[in-house]
Amino acid sequence: MTFIMTYEEAVDYIESVPKFTTKNKPENTIEMIRRLGRPERNMKVIHVAGTNGKGSVCAFLSSMLVAGGKKTGLFISPHLVKINERFQIDNIPVTDEEFLAAYEKVWKVIQEMQADGFAHPAYFEILFAVCLVLFAQHGVEYAVLETGLGGRLDATNVVEHPLVCVLTSISLDHTEILGDTIGQIAWEKAGIIKEGVPVIYDGRHNPEAEAVIRKRAQEQHATAVGLHEEMYQILDKTDKSIDFRLNDLYYEKRKITVPYPAPYQAANASLALLAMEKVDPSHEISCDVRLQAMAETRWEGRMETVLPGVIVDGAHNADGVREFVRTLNGVQEGRRIVLLFSAVVEKNYDRMIRTICETGRVSEVIATQIEGGRIVPAGELAGVFRKYTDAAVTAVADIGEAFETALAKREDGLLFCVGSLYLVGKIKALIEERNI
């Protein structure tokens, strides 16, 4: 293949690499990072894994570090509209030119490795390598890294000694890769725990996952701090935010605000605040600065209000949908609720749809479809909805038409766009293109 010279060619090539193939051996990733100079060794790393909430936790942590004047790199996945979203410096996505310059360095290493008989890096491995080059180029001091899938064999797990490991809520997802029990999935996620590195984890709902995490932490001589329901209390909530209190010595007398209406964000924010106690135990970044940063955090696609009365949420598995339902049940009784829904084929969308319909809160449904190899036709999704609800259900295959239809049917109520991060990305792109 000729040398990649344009941003578009670089992105097209990366996107052509299969996303859900078997990972290479960790040694392959380590070799690639070694040839790039092991840039992560010059950074203070915060490593975050989990099934749901890890992106939000990363966003909260990055916001606090940036507000404290720290040069911060944030690596997240997936992107919603543009691949640059995955690589942020002080919470700003890198430019096309910066991305291309980093990619060219990685591309040269890929060519060298293949010439030496190594396997071609997988999709996420390439992205992580680009991330490290970008962070090094910008002189990042703190790197907040979100795992892609799992933990133990994740490309990000080449980091040898992070400051802290964070494990968010764990539930059944990607069972064909990670295992079909909570215990197996927790074991994979807990694979990021390193010798002597403190662990903050969500211990609220899964005793089986908690037992696995604590066992792994003990084996690694790592202190483990679990978040449980009694450790925080929600004080107030609106359509746009939640106020809560965290019962921790440093925070317990303070009202904490997160700019999202979903109750689960109080738990994600609590995990981030507990992790900051390990990152900054001397409180160089004060409580006031941390909490102000928390209130100003912006995290796209997670209970995000994109237009007045229009909320997008990347709930894309059973646990995410259960959390979405908690938000739905908190909406004022009698208010009209329209749902725009899509899902990809490997998800248990029948269970997701049933869970939403059991609330009895949805007034009307528009089912649409994500194009590509993972498509579930809009008509099939609509048929599932009709099994579980008497509300009006319409199938509209084209996402643009579906969104316009849903906007019209919203009237003076709320429109929730749910079921897939790909749907969220398409909606946000449509809004940007049409300047709605």
C-alpha positions in Angstrom: 0.0 0.0 0.0 1.3 3.5 -0.8 2.2 5.8 2.1 -0.8 7.4 3.7 -0.6 11.2 3.0 -4.1 12.6 3.8 -6.2 12.7 6.9 -9.1 11.1 5.1 -6.9 8.2 3.8 -5.6 7.6 7.3 -9.0 7.4 8.8 -10.3 5.2 6.0 -7.5 2.8 6.5 -8.0 2.6 10.2 -11.7 2.1 9.8 -11.1 -0.7 7.3 -9.4 -2.8 10.1 -12.0 -5.1 11.6 -13.1 -3.9 15.1 -14.3 -7.1 16.6 -11.6 -9.7 15.6 -9.5 -11.7 18.0 -6.9 -9.5 19.7 -3.2 -9.9 19.0 -1.1 -11.3 21.8 -0.1 -8.5 24.3 3.5 -9.0 23.2 2.6 -7.7 19.8 1.2 -4.4 21.2 4.1 -4.1 23.6 6.5 -4.4 20.6 4.7 -1.6 18.8 4.7 0.7 21.8 8.4 -0.2 22.4 9.3 0.9 18.9 7.5 4.2 19.5 9.7 4.7 22.6 7.3 3.6 25.4 5.9 7.2 25.7 3.4 6.1 28.4 6.3 5.7 30.9 6.6 9.5 31.0 3.0 10.0 32.0 0.9 9.6 35.1 -1.8 7.2 34.0 -5.3 6.8 35.4 -6.7 3.5 33.9 -10.4 3.0 33.7 -12.3 -0.2 32.8 -15.9 -1.4 33.2 -19.1 -2.2 31.3 -21.0 1.1 31.7 -19.9 4.5 32.9 -16.2 4.4 32.2 -16.4 7.2 29.7 -18.2 9.4 32.1 -15.7 8.7 34.9 -12.9 9.5 32.5 -14.5 12.8 31.5 -15.0 13.8 35.2 -11.4 13.0 36.0 -10.0 14.9 33.0 -12.2 17.9 33.8 -10.8 18.0 37.4 -7.2 17.6 36.3 -7.5 20.3 33.6 -9.2 22.7 36.0 -6.3 22.1 38.4 -3.8 23.3 35.7 -2.5 19.8 34.7 -1.6 19.0 31.1 -4.1 16.2 30.6 -4.6 13.7 27.8 -7.9 11.9 27.5 -8.3 8.7 25.5 -11.9 7.4 25.0 -14.0 5.2 22.8 -16.0 5.0 20.7 -16.2 8.3 18.8 -19.6 9.6 17.9 -19.1 11.8 14.9 -15.3 12.1 14.2 -12.4 9.9 15.1 -10.5 12.9 16.6 -12.9 12.8 19.6 -11.0 9.8 20.9 -7.8 11.9 21.5 -8.3 15.0 23.6 -5.7 17.4 25.1 -7.1 19.4 28.0 -10.5 18.2 26.9 -10.1 19.5 23.3 -10.0 16.9 20.4 -6.8 17.0 18.4 -6.8 18.6 15.0 -6.8 16.7 11.7 -3.2 17.7 11.2 -2.1 16.6 14.6 -3.8 13.3 14.1 -2.2 12.7 10.8 1.3 13.5 12.0 0.9 11.0 14.9 -0.6 8.4 12.6 2.3 8.6 10.1 4.7 7.7 12.9 2.5 4.7 13.9 2.2 3.7 10.2 5.9 3.5 9.8 6.2 1.3 12.8 3.4 -1.0 11.5 5.3 -1.4 8.2 8.6 -2.2 10.1 6.9 -4.7 12.3 5.2 -6.5 9.4 8.6 -6.7 7.6 10.0 -8.3 10.8 7.2 -10.9 10.9 4.9 -9.4 13.5 1.1 -9.4 13.1 -0.7 -6.3 11.8 -2.1 -4.4 14.8 -5.9 -4.6 15.4 -8.1 -1.5 15.1 -8.0 -0.5 18.8 -4.2 -1.2 19.0 -3.6 1.3 16.2 -5.8 3.9 17.9 -4.0 3.5 21.2 -0.6 3.8 19.6 -1.8 7.1 17.9 -3.0 8.2 21.3 0.4 7.7 23.0 2.2 9.5 20.2 -0.2 12.5 20.4 0.1 12.6 24.2 3.9 12.6 23.9 3.9 15.3 21.3 1.8 17.5 23.6 3.8 16.9 26.7 0.9 15.3 28.6 1.5 14.9 32.3 -1.6 13.0 33.2 -3.1 10.4 30.8 -6.7 9.3 31.5 -7.1 6.0 29.6 -10.4 4.2 28.9 -10.1 0.6 27.9 -11.7 -0.5 24.7 -13.1 -3.9 25.4 -12.4 -6.0 28.5 -9.2 -5.1 30.3 -6.8 -8.0 30.8 -6.0 -8.2 27.0 -6.8 -4.7 26.2 -4.2 -2.6 24.3 -4.2 0.0 27.1 -3.1 -2.7 29.6 0.5 -2.4 28.4 0.7 0.4 31.0 2.9 -0.9 33.7 2.3 1.2 36.8 -0.7 3.6 36.7 -1.5 5.9 39.6 -4.9 4.3 40.1 -7.2 1.8 38.5 -10.9 2.4 38.3 -13.5 -0.3 37.7 -17.0 1.0 36.9 -20.2 -1.0 37.0 -19.9 -4.5 35.4 -22.7 -6.3 33.6 -23.3 -8.7 30.8 -22.0 -7.3 27.5 -19.9 -8.6 24.7 -20.4 -12.1 26.2 -19.1 -13.7 23.0 -15.7 -12.2 23.8 -15.5 -11.7 27.5 -17.5 -14.6 28.9 -21.1 -15.3 29.7 -21.2 -14.7 33.5 -20.7 -11.6 35.6 -17.7 -13.4 37.3 -16.0 -14.1 34.0 -16.5 -10.5 32.8 -15.3 -9.1 36.1 -12.2 -11.2 35.9 -11.4 -9.8 32.4 -12.0 -6.2 33.6 -10.0 -6.7 36.8 -7.1 -7.7 34.6 -6.0 -4.0 34.6 -5.2 -4.2 38.4 -1.4 -3.9 38.9 0.9 -4.8 41.7 0.5 -2.2 44.5 -1.7 0.1 42.5 -4.9 1.3 44.4 -8.2 0.3 43.0 -11.5 2.2 43.1 -14.5 0.1 42.0 -18.3 0.2 41.8 -19.5 -2.3 44.4 -23.2 -1.3 44.4 -25.1 -4.1 42.5 -23.0 -7.2 41.9 -21.5 -9.1 44.8 -20.1 -11.6 42.4 -18.2 -8.9 40.5 -17.0 -7.3 43.8 -15.7 -10.6 45.1 -13.6 -11.1 41.9 -12.3 -7.6 42.0 -11.3 -7.8 45.7 -9.6 -11.2 45.1 -7.6 -9.8 42.2 -6.7 -6.7 44.3 -5.5 -8.9 47.2 -3.4 -11.0 44.8 -1.8 -7.8 43.5 -1.3 -6.3 47.1 -3.5 -3.4 45.9 -5.8 -1.4 48.3 -9.4 -1.6 47.0 -12.1 1.0 47.8 -15.6 0.1 46.8 -18.5 2.5 46.2 -21.8 1.4 47.7 -25.3 2.9 47.7 -25.1 4.2 51.3 -22.0 6.2 50.4 -23.9 8.9 48.5 -27.3 10.5 48.6 -29.1 12.3 45.8 -30.4 15.7 47.2 -32.2 17.1 44.2 -32.7 16.5 40.5 -34.0 18.4 37.5 -34.3 17.7 33.7 -30.7 19.0 33.4 -28.8 18.1 36.6 -28.5 16.2 39.8 -27.3 17.4 43.2 -25.9 14.8 45.6 -23.6 14.3 48.7 -20.7 11.9 48.9 -20.0 10.5 52.4 -16.3 10.8 52.2 -14.2 12.7 54.7 -13.1 15.2 52.1 -16.5 15.7 50.4 -19.2 14.8 52.9 -20.3 18.4 53.8 -20.4 19.6 50.2 -23.3 19.6 47.7 -22.0 18.1 44.4 -23.6 18.9 41.1 -23.4 16.9 37.9 -24.9 18.4 34.7 -26.9 15.3 33.8 -30.4 14.2 34.7 -29.5 10.5 35.0 -29.1 9.1 38.6 -26.2 6.8 37.6 -24.1 9.9 37.0 -24.0 10.5 40.7 -22.3 7.1 41.1 -19.9 7.8 38.2 -19.0 11.2 39.7 -18.4 9.6 43.1 -16.0 7.0 41.6 -14.1 9.9 39.9 -13.9 11.8 43.2 -12.7 8.8 45.1 -10.1 8.2 42.4 -8.9 11.8 42.7 -8.0 11.1 46.4 -5.5 8.6 45.1 -4.3 10.8 42.2 -4.0 13.9 44.3 -3.8 12.9 48.0 -2.2 16.2 49.1 -5.2 18.1 47.6 -3.1 20.3 45.4 -6.3 20.5 43.4 -8.7 21.9 46.0 -12.2 20.6 46.7 -13.7 23.8 45.3 -11.8 23.4 42.0 -12.8 19.7 41.7 -16.5 20.3 42.3 -16.6 23.3 40.0 -15.0 21.2 37.3 -17.5 18.4 38.0 -20.4 20.7 37.5 -19.0 22.0 34.2 -18.1 18.6 32.7 -19.5 17.9 29.2 -19.7 14.3 28.1 -21.3 13.8 24.7 -24.0 11.1 24.1 -24.7 10.2 27.8 -28.0 11.7 28.8 -27.0 14.8 26.7 -29.6 17.5 25.9 -28.8 18.2 22.2 -31.9 20.4 21.5 -34.6 21.7 23.8 -36.6 18.7 24.9 -34.3 16.3 23.0 -32.0 14.0 24.9 -29.6 11.4 23.5 -28.3 8.5 25.6 -25.8 5.8 24.5 -27.6 3.1 26.6 -26.7 0.1 24.4 -26.9 -3.0 26.7 -29.3 -4.3 29.3 -27.6 -2.6 32.3 -27.4 0.7 30.4 -31.1 0.5 29.5 -32.0 -0.2 33.2 -30.2 3.0 34.2 -32.0 4.8 31.4 -35.3 3.5 32.7 -34.5 5.0 36.1 -34.2 8.4 34.4 -37.4 7.8 32.5 -39.3 7.0 35.7 -38.1 10.3 37.1 -39.8 12.3 34.4 -42.9 14.2 35.6 -46.0 11.9 35.4 -48.2 12.6 32.4 -45.5 14.2 30.3 -45.4 13.1 26.7 -42.4 10.9 26.0 -41.4 9.9 22.4 -38.7 7.3 21.9 -36.4 7.1 18.9 -34.7 3.6 19.1 -32.2 1.6 17.2 -29.8 -1.3 18.1 -27.1 -3.5 16.6 -27.5 -7.2 16.0 -25.3 -8.6 18.7 -27.2 -6.8 21.5 -30.1 -8.4 23.3 -32.5 -5.8 21.9 -35.6 -7.8 22.8 -34.7 -7.6 26.5 -33.8 -3.9 26.1 -37.1 -3.1 24.5 -39.1 -5.1 27.0 -37.4 -3.3 29.9 -38.3 0.1 28.4 -41.9 -0.8 27.6 -42.5 -2.2 31.1 -42.3 1.4 32.5 -45.5 2.3 30.7 -44.0 5.8 30.3 -43.5 5.8 26.5 -46.2 7.6 24.5 -44.9 6.9 21.0 -42.0 4.9 19.4 -40.1 5.5 16.2 -37.8 2.6 15.3 -35.0 3.1 12.9 -31.9 1.2 11.8 -28.1 1.6 11.7 -26.6 0.7 8.3 -23.7 -1.7 7.9 -23.0 -5.4 8.7 -24.6 -5.2 12.2 -28.0 -3.9 11.0 -31.3 -4.8 12.7 -34.1 -3.7 10.3 -36.4 -0.9 11.6 -39.4 -3.1 10.9 -38.0 -5.9 13.0 -37.4 -3.6 16.0 -40.9 -2.1 15.5 -42.4 -5.6 15.7 -40.6 -6.3 19.0 -42.0 -3.0 20.4 -45.5 -4.0 19.4 -45.2 -7.2 21.5 -44.6 -5.1 24.6 -46.5 -1.8 24.3 -49.9 -0.5 23.1 -48.2 2.9 22.3 -48.1 3.9 18.6 -45.0 2.4 16.9 -43.6 3.5 13.5 -40.8 2.0 11.6 -38.7 4.5 9.6 -35.5 3.0 8.0 -33.7 6.3 7.2 -32.3 7.8 10.4 -32.7 11.4 9.1 -36.4 10.8 8.3 -36.8 9.0 11.6 -35.4 11.9 13.5 -37.6 14.4 11.7 -40.6 12.2 12.4 -39.8 11.9 16.1 -39.2 15.7 16.4 -42.7 16.3 14.9 -44.3 13.8 17.2 -42.6 15.1 20.4 -45.0 18.2 20.5 -44.3 19.8 23.9 -43.0 16.6 25.5 -39.5 14.9 25.6 -37.7 13.0 22.9 -35.2 10.4 23.9 -32.9 8.9 21.3 -31.6 5.6 22.8 -30.3 2.1 22.0 -27.0 2.6 20.3 -24.0 4.9 20.4 -24.0 4.7 16.6 -27.5 6.2 16.7 -26.4 9.0 19.0 -23.5 9.8 16.7 -25.8 9.9 13.7 -28.2 12.2 15.4 -25.5 14.6 16.5 -24.0 14.6 13.0 -27.5 15.4 11.6 -27.9 18.3 14.0 -24.5 19.6 13.1 -25.1 19.3 9.3 -28.5 20.8 9.3 -27.7 23.5 11.9 -31.0 22.7 13.6 
